[in-house]
């Protein structure tokens, strides 16, 4: 069993945002602005591209999928330090 690396929130967000920018599904403005850990799973949050009525747009689904991708990629590798 591999050991997770303890990492600061700021360092993890830097890694996550680099992965977002390098991903083929990147949309201009897509960015993780916060992360928390629940039950060993990293949960990323950020802008969801809502319309002027506060409703989801097509970009909202893309952002949700990107944050889900980050959780799958980074949760096995990292744990947040206190």
Buried (B, 14 or more C-beta within 10 A) or exposed (E): EEEBEEBEEEEBBEBBBEBBEEBEEBBEEBBBEEBEBEEEEBBBEBEBBEEEEEEEEEBBEBBEEBBEBBBEBBBEBBBBEE
